[in-house]
Amino acid sequence: MFRLTRIASMHRTQTIKFEGKLLGPWVDEVSKVCAADADPSSRMNLVLSALTFVAAAGELLLRDLIARGVEVVACSSYVAENLVQEAYLQAYKHFDGFHGESGRPWLLAVVGKTCRTWPKRNRAGRKV
C-alpha cells in the first residue's frame, strides 16, 4: 500500500508526503506527479518519514529527484539504515588510516563525516 499526500504550499514550496511502500506501479505514479508539480520558480520538498520500504526503482527515482533539486525534509529509518551502511563501508575502506587502541572515537568520526557529507554526495547523484 502506498499513499501520496500534497501538503499545503507555502512560500512557493510544494511539499509532498509519501507513506507506505514505494514499489511497482507507484514508482511511475510518483514520477508523473513530481513531473507535473515541477515548476522552475518554486521548490519541492519530500516528507519520507512514513516510508516503510523502497524498491530499487523507487530508490533510483528518489535519487533522481534529489539530483534535480528536490529536498528531503524528513526521512525514515530507511534513510538512516543507508547512512549506517555507508558509514561502515567508509570505515572499512579507510581502516588502514586507523591508528590507536580505541576504535570508537575513530568510528564515530567516520559516522559524523558520513552524515554531514551524505546530502551533498546524494544531490550529486552519487550512490549511497
C-alpha positions as CSV (number, residue, x, y, z in Angstrom):
1,M,0.0,0.0,0.0
2,F,1.2,3.5,-0.9
3,R,-0.2,6.9,-0.1
4,L,0.9,10.3,-1.6
5,T,-0.4,13.4,0.1
6,R,0.1,17.0,-1.0
7,I,0.6,19.3,2.0
8,A,-0.5,22.9,1.7
9,S,2.0,25.0,-0.2
10,M,3.8,27.9,1.5
11,H,6.1,30.5,0.0
12,R,6.4,28.9,-3.4
13,T,7.3,25.5,-1.9
14,Q,5.3,22.4,-2.7
15,T,5.5,19.6,0.0
16,I,4.6,16.0,-0.8
17,K,4.4,13.2,1.8
18,F,5.0,9.6,1.0
19,E,3.6,6.8,3.1
20,G,3.9,3.0,2.9
21,K,5.8,1.0,0.2
22,L,7.2,2.8,-2.9
23,L,7.3,0.0,-5.4
24,G,5.9,-1.3,-8.7
25,P,3.3,1.0,-10.4
26,W,3.6,3.5,-7.6
27,V,7.1,4.5,-8.8
28,D,5.7,5.6,-12.1
29,E,2.8,7.4,-10.5
30,V,5.2,9.3,-8.2
31,S,7.4,10.2,-11.1
32,K,4.3,11.6,-13.0
33,V,3.1,13.6,-10.0
34,C,6.5,15.1,-9.3
35,A,7.0,16.0,-13.0
36,A,3.6,17.6,-13.1
37,D,4.3,19.6,-10.0
38,A,7.8,20.7,-11.2
39,D,7.8,24.5,-11.5
40,P,11.2,26.1,-12.1
41,S,10.2,29.1,-10.0
42,S,9.2,27.0,-6.9
43,R,10.8,24.4,-4.7
44,M,9.6,20.9,-3.9
45,N,10.0,19.1,-0.6
46,L,9.5,15.4,0.1
47,V,8.5,14.0,3.5
48,L,9.7,10.4,3.6
49,S,9.2,9.8,7.4
50,A,6.4,7.3,6.8
51,L,8.1,5.2,4.1
52,T,8.4,1.6,5.2
53,F,10.0,0.2,2.0
54,V,11.6,1.4,-1.2
55,A,12.1,-0.9,-4.1
56,A,15.2,-0.5,-6.4
57,A,13.2,1.5,-9.0
58,G,11.9,3.7,-6.2
59,E,15.4,4.4,-4.9
60,L,16.5,5.4,-8.4
61,L,13.6,7.8,-8.6
62,L,14.3,9.3,-5.2
63,R,18.0,9.8,-6.2
64,D,16.9,11.4,-9.5
65,L,14.5,13.8,-7.7
66,I,17.2,14.8,-5.2
67,A,19.7,15.3,-8.0
68,R,17.2,17.6,-9.7
69,G,17.0,19.8,-6.5
70,V,14.1,18.2,-4.7
71,E,14.8,18.4,-0.9
72,V,14.1,15.7,1.6
73,V,12.8,17.4,4.7
74,A,12.1,14.4,6.8
75,C,13.4,10.9,6.4
76,S,12.6,7.4,7.6
77,S,14.5,4.6,9.1
78,Y,15.2,3.5,5.5
79,V,17.5,6.5,5.0
80,A,19.0,6.0,8.5
81,E,19.9,2.4,7.6
82,N,21.5,3.6,4.4
83,L,23.6,6.1,6.3
84,V,24.7,3.4,8.8
85,Q,25.7,1.1,5.9
86,E,27.6,3.9,4.2
87,A,29.4,4.7,7.4
88,Y,30.6,1.1,7.8
89,L,31.6,0.9,4.2
90,Q,33.7,4.1,4.6
91,A,35.2,2.8,7.8
92,Y,36.1,-0.5,6.1
93,K,37.7,1.4,3.1
94,H,39.8,3.6,5.4
95,F,40.6,1.1,8.1
96,D,44.3,1.4,7.3
97,G,44.1,5.0,8.5
98,F,43.1,3.9,12.0
99,H,45.9,4.3,14.5
100,G,45.5,3.8,18.2
101,E,43.9,1.5,20.7
102,S,40.3,2.6,20.8
103,G,38.4,2.4,17.6
104,R,35.2,4.0,19.0
105,P,36.3,7.7,18.6
106,W,37.6,7.0,15.1
107,L,34.4,5.2,14.1
108,L,32.2,8.0,15.5
109,A,34.3,10.5,13.4
110,V,33.6,8.4,10.3
111,V,29.9,8.3,11.1
112,G,29.8,12.0,11.7
113,K,31.5,12.8,8.4
114,T,29.3,10.4,6.5
115,C,26.1,12.0,7.9
116,R,27.5,15.5,7.2
117,T,28.5,14.8,3.6
118,W,25.7,12.4,2.6
119,P,23.3,15.1,1.4
120,K,25.9,16.7,-0.8
121,R,27.0,13.4,-2.3
122,N,23.4,12.3,-2.8
123,R,22.5,15.6,-4.6
124,A,25.3,15.0,-7.0
125,G,23.6,11.7,-7.9
126,R,26.2,9.5,-6.3
127,K,25.1,6.2,-4.9
128,V,24.9,5.7,-1.2
